[in-house]
Amino acid sequence: MAYNVSNDQDNNGVYAYDSPLSKLIKFWLLIIGVTMATPCYLFLIYYFLTKKSVREALYNHVIIASLFVDFIILTVDLSCHMGYLRLGYLAPSSPALCLIWQLIDYGFWYGDLFLKSWAAVERHILIFHTNLISTAWKRFFVHYLPLVFVTFYTPLTYVYLIFFYPAEHTYIYDILMCSGPYYYLNIPTWLIWYESIFHYVVPIFVLTIFSNALFFRILLQKSRLRVAQGWRQYRKMTIQLIFVTITYLFDLPYIIVTIVRWSGFPDFGTDLQGPYFYYVNYIPIVLFPFALLGSNSTILKSCFSLKRRQHRQVGATLLNKTIWN
């Protein structure tokens, strides 16, 4: 069967030949995922910001930052992808939207990986090395300063690379991300390697290794931690991190193919990496709020109680209208 195919390029230099059927399937999968995830993000942002004890807990600060970063990716980046998959071009077709799309797809997406990897590292500090955050100055240098760095490092880096790096901008609206980012046209080779390894591969491995290490440390020191005052909090932090880490296992196929290609096999997996594994990388963004909900019974109870209050308010409103009519 012959298909009309489009020539797309992902952010690892792999060309993907997509059939109309493949684009249609990916479009509907994305729209279902975004539609289900959006209200979950909104509820979680409301919950974490309005509950004072939740908002002030140190281990929740990185989660709050992740919620905002991931929500921007979900609503802007994936919306651009869905429009591109449906129409075959970016709409509205404007240079400004092209650059914003590239910024969020690179700067914010890599920023999300930095936040999740820092969450895995920081939980070891919060559980096993509380002396490092025992004073305000220590909390500033060990908690707040790293959090600010991992939140803004990649967005600010890609603001420069995408908006200000000296490279010719040729906006081709019917190619993925308008054929950008354009800094790849004359960026040094060492910087491409730095970006691929430090911005992508390292955070994923840090997240995986430190999450597993935390799980086994908790198991090995379970008896000692049970007598500690914050055992329930430690348990909640660990379960939450494990749930989040599981969602990032979807990134492993792309990473494995990338590493093999770097090892001297440039054509390995390119027929899968471009058209399929590229979009699999967005699954963690969609699943992140569900991982938070599934790992915390308190949040689920708050969600259900909010729904019950809404139902009662609607019922009371309808009853009042009936009485007065």
C-alpha positions in Angstrom: 0.0 0.0 0.0 1.4 3.4 -0.9 1.3 6.3 1.5 1.9 10.0 1.2 4.8 10.4 3.6 6.2 13.4 5.3 9.9 13.9 6.2 10.3 15.0 9.8 13.4 15.3 11.9 13.5 14.7 15.6 15.8 16.3 18.1 18.5 13.7 17.7 19.0 14.2 14.0 16.9 11.1 13.0 14.6 11.5 10.0 11.2 10.0 10.4 9.0 9.1 7.5 5.4 9.3 8.8 2.4 7.9 7.0 -1.0 9.7 7.3 -2.3 6.8 9.3 0.7 6.9 11.7 0.2 10.7 12.2 -3.6 10.2 12.8 -3.0 7.5 15.5 -0.4 9.6 17.3 -2.7 12.6 17.1 -5.6 10.8 18.8 -3.3 9.2 21.4 -2.0 12.7 22.2 -5.4 14.3 22.4 -6.7 11.6 24.7 -3.7 11.9 26.9 -3.7 15.7 27.1 -7.5 15.8 27.7 -7.2 13.4 30.6 -4.0 14.9 32.1 -5.0 18.6 32.0 -7.7 18.5 34.8 -5.3 16.4 36.9 -2.6 19.0 36.6 -5.0 21.8 37.4 -6.2 20.0 40.5 -2.7 19.1 41.7 -1.5 22.7 41.2 -4.5 23.9 43.2 -3.9 21.3 45.9 -0.2 21.9 46.4 -0.5 25.7 46.4 -3.6 26.0 48.7 -2.6 23.5 51.4 -0.2 25.3 53.6 1.4 22.3 55.2 1.8 20.7 51.7 3.2 23.9 50.2 5.8 24.4 52.9 7.1 20.8 53.0 10.6 20.9 51.5 10.2 17.6 49.6 7.2 19.1 47.7 9.0 22.1 46.3 10.5 20.2 43.4 7.2 18.6 42.7 5.5 22.0 42.6 8.1 23.3 40.1 7.7 20.1 38.1 4.0 20.6 37.9 4.3 24.1 36.4 7.0 23.1 33.9 5.2 19.9 32.8 1.9 21.7 32.5 3.5 24.2 30.1 4.9 21.3 28.1 1.5 19.6 28.1 -0.5 22.6 27.0 1.9 24.4 24.6 4.4 21.9 23.3 2.0 19.0 22.8 -0.7 21.3 21.4 1.8 22.3 18.7 2.6 18.7 18.1 -1.1 17.8 17.8 -1.7 20.7 15.4 1.2 19.6 13.3 0.2 16.0 13.2 -3.4 16.9 12.2 -2.7 19.6 9.6 0.8 18.7 8.4 2.1 22.2 9.3 2.3 24.6 12.3 -0.8 26.8 12.7 -0.8 29.7 13.1 2.4 29.8 11.0 4.5 32.5 12.6 8.2 32.7 13.5 7.3 33.6 17.1 5.3 30.4 17.6 8.1 28.4 16.0 10.7 29.7 18.4 8.4 29.3 21.4 7.7 25.7 20.4 11.4 25.0 20.1 12.1 26.6 23.5 9.5 24.6 25.3 10.3 21.4 23.5 14.0 21.7 24.4 14.5 24.1 27.3 11.4 23.1 29.4 11.6 19.4 28.4 15.2 19.1 29.5 14.4 21.2 32.5 11.8 18.6 33.5 14.5 15.9 33.5 16.7 18.0 35.7 13.9 18.5 38.2 13.1 14.8 38.4 16.7 13.8 38.7 17.2 16.4 41.5 14.1 15.1 43.3 15.7 11.7 43.4 19.0 13.0 44.8 17.4 15.4 47.3 15.2 12.7 48.9 18.4 11.0 50.0 19.4 14.3 51.7 15.9 14.8 53.3 15.7 11.3 54.7 19.3 10.3 55.6 21.2 13.6 55.9 18.9 15.9 57.7 21.9 17.6 59.3 22.6 19.3 55.9 19.3 21.2 56.1 19.2 21.9 59.9 19.7 25.7 59.6 18.3 28.4 57.3 21.7 28.9 55.6 22.1 25.2 55.0 18.6 25.0 53.5 19.4 27.9 51.3 22.6 26.3 49.9 21.5 22.6 49.9 17.8 23.0 49.0 16.7 26.3 47.5 19.8 27.1 45.5 20.0 23.7 43.7 16.2 23.9 43.1 16.5 27.3 41.4 19.4 26.0 39.3 17.7 22.9 38.0 14.5 24.9 37.4 16.0 27.7 35.3 19.3 26.3 33.9 18.0 24.7 30.7 15.2 27.2 30.0 17.6 30.1 30.2 20.3 28.2 28.2 17.8 27.5 25.4 16.5 31.1 25.4 20.0 32.1 24.4 20.5 29.2 21.9 17.1 29.6 20.2 16.6 33.3 20.3 20.0 34.9 20.3 22.6 32.4 19.0 24.0 33.6 15.7 22.5 31.3 13.2 20.3 31.7 10.1 16.6 31.1 10.8 14.7 29.5 8.0 11.2 28.8 9.0 9.7 25.8 7.2 6.3 25.4 8.7 5.5 21.9 7.3 8.6 20.4 9.0 8.7 19.4 12.7 9.4 22.5 14.8 9.7 24.6 11.7 13.0 22.8 10.8 14.7 24.1 13.9 16.3 24.6 16.3 18.6 26.6 14.1 21.7 26.7 16.4 22.5 23.2 15.2 23.6 24.7 11.9 26.9 26.0 13.3 27.1 24.8 16.8 30.5 23.1 17.9 30.5 19.3 17.9 31.5 19.2 21.6 28.4 21.2 22.5 26.1 18.7 20.7 27.7 15.9 22.7 27.4 18.0 25.9 23.8 18.6 25.2 22.9 15.0 24.4 24.8 13.5 27.4 24.5 16.1 30.1 21.0 17.3 29.3 19.4 14.0 28.4 21.2 10.7 29.2 22.7 11.8 32.6 19.5 13.0 34.2 17.6 9.8 33.2 20.3 7.6 34.7 20.6 9.8 37.8 16.8 9.5 38.3 16.9 5.7 37.8 20.0 5.0 39.9 19.1 7.3 42.8 15.5 6.2 42.9 16.5 2.5 43.1 19.2 3.3 45.7 16.6 5.2 47.8 14.2 2.2 47.7 16.9 -0.3 48.8 18.2 2.1 51.5 14.7 2.4 52.9 14.4 -1.4 52.9 17.7 -1.9 54.6 17.1 0.7 57.3 13.4 0.2 57.6 13.6 -0.9 61.3 15.6 2.2 62.3 13.5 4.6 60.3 10.2 3.2 61.7 11.1 4.6 65.1 12.0 8.0 63.6 9.4 10.8 63.9 9.1 11.2 60.1 8.7 7.6 59.0 5.3 8.1 57.3 6.7 11.1 55.5 9.8 9.2 54.4 7.6 6.3 53.1 5.4 8.8 51.2 8.4 10.5 49.6 9.9 7.2 48.5 6.6 5.8 47.0 6.0 9.1 45.2 9.5 9.0 43.7 9.2 5.3 42.6 5.9 6.0 40.9 7.4 9.0 39.0 10.5 7.1 38.1 8.5 4.2 36.6 6.9 6.7 34.1 10.4 7.6 32.8 11.1 4.1 31.8 9.4 5.0 28.6 12.4 7.1 27.7 14.7 4.1 27.8 14.1 2.8 24.2 15.1 6.2 22.8 18.2 6.3 25.0 19.3 2.8 24.1 19.0 3.4 20.4 20.9 6.7 20.8 23.7 5.1 22.7 24.0 2.3 20.1 24.1 4.9 17.3 26.8 6.8 19.1 28.8 3.6 19.4 29.5 3.3 15.7 26.1 2.1 14.3 24.6 5.4 13.0 21.7 3.6 11.2 20.6 1.4 14.1 16.9 1.8 15.0 16.4 4.9 12.9 13.2 3.5 11.4 11.8 3.3 15.0 13.5 6.1 16.8 12.2 8.9 14.6 8.5 8.1 14.0 7.8 6.2 17.3 10.3 6.5 20.1 10.4 10.3 19.7 6.7 10.6 20.8 7.1 8.0 23.5 9.3 10.5 25.3 6.2 12.6 26.0 4.4 9.8 27.9 6.0 10.7 31.2 4.6 14.3 30.9 1.1 12.8 30.5 1.5 10.2 33.2 3.2 12.5 35.8 0.0 13.8 37.5 -1.5 10.2 37.6 1.7 9.0 39.3 1.3 11.7 42.0 -2.3 10.8 42.5 -1.7 7.1 42.6 1.2 7.4 45.1 -0.6 9.6 47.7 -3.9 8.5 49.2 -4.3 11.9 50.9 -4.4 13.7 47.5 -6.9 11.2 46.2 -9.1 11.8 49.3 -8.9 15.5 48.7 -9.9 15.0 45.1 -12.9 12.9 46.0 -14.0 15.3 48.7 -13.8 18.2 46.3 -16.0 16.3 43.8 -18.5 15.6 46.6 -18.6 19.2 47.6 -19.2 20.2 44.0 -22.0 17.6 43.7 -23.6 18.9 46.9 -23.4 22.5 45.7 -24.9 21.6 42.3 -27.7 19.7 44.1 -28.4 22.6 46.5 -28.6 25.0 43.6 -31.0 22.8 41.7 -33.1 22.3 44.8 -33.3 26.1 45.4 -34.3 26.7 41.8 -37.0 24.1 42.1 -38.4 25.6 45.3 -38.4 29.2 44.0 -40.0 28.2 40.7 
